[in-house]
Each structure stands twice: as C-alpha cells, then as structure tokens.
C-alpha cells in the first residue's frame, strides 16, 4: 500500500508541528512549507527523530509562483499529496500588515491580508485539486481565527480576509460534494498556547491538532469551530 502524504502550508513549531505529528504518527509522510528554510529544516529533523518522514519546501504564500512550485515539488517528492492543510501564522512584522477596525479599513491595509490569507489558500487549492479530482480522493483543510465567524472590531481587516476564505471554503465544500474530495474550514476561537490574555480561553496545539484528524476521517461537516 502506498504511503499517504500531507502538506502543511504555513508550517511552524506550534500548530504546524502538532498537525504534522498527528498525521505522521498515523503513517503519513509530511511536506512542510513556510518562508524560512532554517525553521523548516529544524522541524524536519525533529519529526525525523520521532520516526516521521518529512521534507521541507521553502516558499512564501505571498509569492504565488513560489508556493505553486513548492507544492509541485512536494507532490513529486512523495508521489502525490492526499491532504492539504493551510494555516499560515500571522505574517508580521511586515510593512503593510497592520490591524484596523472596520471603520479604519482601507484598500491599502486590507489588500495584504487578502493576499496572504485568501489568495494563498486559493493558489494552494488550485495546485493540488486537479490531481485529487482525477483520483476521486483528497482532503483540503483551511484554518482561520475565530474572527472569521464572530468578528472582532480591532481585527476589522484581518477578519474580513478570513471571512472571505471561510465563505469560499464552505462553498468549495458544497461544490465538491460527491466527488470524493473533501474541503472543510477550521476556525480556532481560542488563544493558542499557554499564558494567553486574561479572560481569553487558551488551548495547546496538541489539544487542537487531533481535530484535523477527526475531520479527515469523518468528513461529515463543512466547518469546525473550536472554542476550547
């Protein structure tokens, strides 16, 4: 039986590593995509020490040709990609990436958020989806913060971009019904990690990551909102 492979876009030492472990411990090979090669190499080494086959493919989701090339390289390396998991961390500090309330939102401070959160996801999906459709199997999982479902005024531009991604994923789920390919949206409505702001619920990546496996296995809903 061929080994299955998951590609994590936006891989890091928190959620990305926890999701990689969750799938890798169940027999998946792991492809990791993020901007920094050194960070990726450290994650690959860590997973390798745990007996999980992993490989790094540096790319920036803001650079769509590089993201496409990284995904194609990962597909070549592992002979196919069975699961796409898209959850890039906040892209900062970067000029142009600022938080704005709804009344402060402008085209200039909204466009980078859309490029990063929404267009990156669309690019990733369009790269892997044709092969999944041809095979009649595959899973696409996209992550946003809880503000995509319940907007927060201080994150007016961030939430708008995340809300656009959420809407698109839910509609993609509808379109793919019956095709064998499954798409779902995960909204994490908690602080990730220990020591979050007072009054805000927190959860560790290790507590959240198994939910991605549940979605992969059950394929029974278009969306999961994690409230801790």
C-alpha positions, 0 to 999 in steps of 0.5 A: 500500500502506498504511503499517504502524504500531507502538506502543511502550508504555513508550517511552524513549531506550534500548530504546524508541528502538532498537525504534522505529528498527528498525521505522521504518527498515523503513517503519513509522510509530511511536506512542510512549507513556510518562508524560512528554510532554517525553521523548516529544516529544524522541524524536519529533523525533529519529526525525523527523530520521532520516526516521521518522514518529512521534507521541507519546501521553502516558499512564501504564500505571498509569492504565488509562483513560489508556493505553486512550485513548492507544492509541485515539488512536494507532490513529486517528492512523495508521489502525490499529496492526499491532504492539504492543510493551510494555516499560515501564522500571522505574517508580521512584522511586515510593512503593510500588515497592520490591524484596523477596525472596520471603520479604519479599513482601507484598500491599502491595509486590507489588500495584504491580508487578502493576499496572504490569507485568501489568495494563498489558500486559493493558489494552494487549492488550485495546485493540488485539486486537479490531481485529487479530482482525477483520483476521486480522493483528497482532503483540503483543510483551511484554518482561520481565527475565530474572527472569521465567524464572530468578528472582532472590531480591532481585527476589522481587516484581518477578519474580513480576509478570513471571512472571505476564505471561510465563505469560499471554503464552505462553498468549495465544500458544497461544490465538491460534494460527491466527488470524493474530495473533501474541503472543510474550514477550521476556525480556532476561537481560542488563544493558542498556547499557554499564558494567553490574555486574561479572560481569553480561553487558551488551548495547546496545539496538541489539544487542537491538532487531533481535530484535523484528524477527526475531520479527515476521517469523518468528513461529515461537516463543512466547518469546525469551530473550536472554542476550547 
